[in-house]
Amino acid sequence: MRLTKQTNYAVRMLMYCAANGDKLSRIPEIARAYGVSELFLFKILQPLTRAGIIETVRGRNGGVRLPRSATEITLFDVVRVTEDSFAMAECFEAGEIECPLVDSCGLNAALRKALNAFFEVLQQYTIDDLVKARPQIGMLLGLDHAQAARQPAA
């Protein structure tokens, strides 16, 4: 199974927010850290916001942040709202299926079992797990530099 670029960067955006602690994260800073467009991140932000996985704060000093602890947000939570389809074969899709074995084929059952195992593994990992796996994540994402740039000159 291959996850979309949208899911990949949704997880990365959440990791950035988690690594940034209680501070608001700004989309331009996240885009710069990952080398993607702000427009792309704004597109990803919509389903995450609707699902309550990330929250936005509007205004001049606004940004995004996690509405709850990163220990409570699983990879499954993210994948569930950012992926359009989990159809691994034609027989997973709705509509008319041309295969004569659709009602008696072992492939469908095997793929469904594999997909459920995939979901179970995703439920075991949180955004916090991913952030803690990289102790230097703040430095790698340029969070120290981003924070310094926001501080007014003395």
C-alpha positions in Angstrom: 0.0 0.0 0.0 1.3 3.4 -0.9 0.2 6.5 1.1 -0.4 9.8 -0.7 1.9 12.8 -0.6 -0.9 14.6 1.3 -0.8 12.0 4.1 3.0 12.1 4.2 3.1 15.9 4.7 0.1 15.8 7.1 2.1 13.6 9.4 5.2 15.9 8.9 3.1 19.0 9.7 1.9 17.4 12.9 5.4 16.4 13.8 6.6 20.0 13.3 3.8 21.2 15.6 4.6 18.6 18.3 8.3 19.4 18.1 7.5 23.1 18.5 5.8 22.5 21.9 3.1 24.9 23.0 4.2 27.6 20.5 2.1 28.3 17.4 3.6 27.0 14.2 3.3 29.1 11.1 2.6 27.5 7.7 5.4 29.5 5.9 7.9 28.1 8.4 6.6 24.5 8.1 6.7 24.9 4.3 10.2 26.2 4.4 11.4 23.3 6.7 10.0 20.7 4.4 10.6 22.4 1.0 6.9 22.4 -0.1 4.5 25.1 -1.0 2.4 26.9 1.5 -0.6 26.3 -0.7 -0.1 22.6 -0.6 0.1 22.7 3.3 -3.1 24.8 3.4 -4.9 22.2 1.3 -3.8 19.5 3.8 -4.8 21.6 6.8 -8.5 21.6 5.9 -9.3 17.9 6.6 -7.0 17.9 9.6 -8.8 20.9 11.1 -12.3 19.4 10.4 -11.2 16.2 12.1 -9.9 18.1 15.2 -6.4 16.8 14.7 -4.9 20.3 14.3 -6.3 23.7 15.2 -5.8 27.1 13.6 -5.4 30.4 15.3 -6.2 33.4 13.1 -4.7 36.8 13.1 -1.4 38.5 12.7 0.3 36.3 15.2 -1.7 33.2 14.3 -0.7 29.8 13.3 -1.4 26.1 13.9 -1.0 23.8 16.8 -2.1 20.5 18.1 -5.4 20.7 20.0 -4.4 17.8 22.3 -1.2 16.0 23.2 0.8 14.4 20.5 0.6 11.2 22.5 -3.1 11.1 21.7 -2.9 11.5 17.9 -2.2 8.2 16.2 -1.0 7.7 12.6 -4.3 5.9 12.0 -6.1 9.1 13.0 -4.2 11.0 10.3 -4.4 8.4 7.6 -8.1 7.9 8.1 -8.8 11.6 7.2 -6.2 12.2 4.5 -6.5 9.1 2.4 -9.4 9.0 -0.1 -9.5 5.2 -0.7 -8.1 2.0 0.8 -9.1 -0.1 -2.2 -6.3 -2.5 -2.7 -8.0 -4.3 -5.6 -11.0 -3.9 -7.8 -13.1 -6.0 -5.5 -12.7 -3.4 -2.7 -14.4 -0.7 -4.8 -18.1 0.0 -4.9 -20.0 -0.5 -8.1 -20.1 -3.2 -10.7 -17.2 -5.6 -10.6 -16.4 -7.7 -13.6 -14.5 -10.6 -11.8 -16.6 -13.8 -11.8 -14.9 -14.9 -8.5 -15.8 -11.8 -6.5 -18.1 -13.6 -4.1 -15.9 -16.7 -3.6 -12.3 -15.4 -4.0 -9.7 -15.8 -1.3 -7.8 -12.7 -2.5 -10.4 -10.3 -1.2 -10.3 -11.9 2.3 -6.5 -11.9 2.3 -6.2 -8.3 1.3 -8.9 -7.2 3.8 -6.9 -9.0 6.6 -3.7 -7.3 5.4 -5.4 -3.9 5.4 -6.7 -4.5 8.9 -3.2 -5.4 10.1 -1.9 -2.2 8.5 -4.5 -0.2 10.4 -3.7 -1.9 13.7 0.0 -1.0 13.4 -0.8 2.6 12.6 -3.0 2.7 15.7 0.1 1.7 17.8 2.2 4.8 16.8 1.6 8.3 17.8 2.9 11.6 16.5 4.8 11.8 19.8 6.5 8.5 19.0 7.8 9.8 15.7 9.1 13.1 17.3 10.8 11.3 20.2 12.5 8.9 17.7 14.5 11.9 16.4 16.0 13.8 19.4 17.4 16.5 17.1 14.2 17.1 15.3 14.0 20.8 16.4 17.4 21.5 14.9 16.7 19.5 11.8 13.5 21.4 11.2 15.0 24.8 11.9 12.8 25.4 14.9 15.5 27.2 16.9 16.1 29.5 13.9 12.4 30.1 13.4 11.9 31.1 17.1 14.9 33.4 17.0 13.5 35.1 13.8 10.3 35.9 15.6 12.0 37.5 18.6 12.1 41.3 18.4 15.6 42.8 18.2 16.8 44.3 21.5 
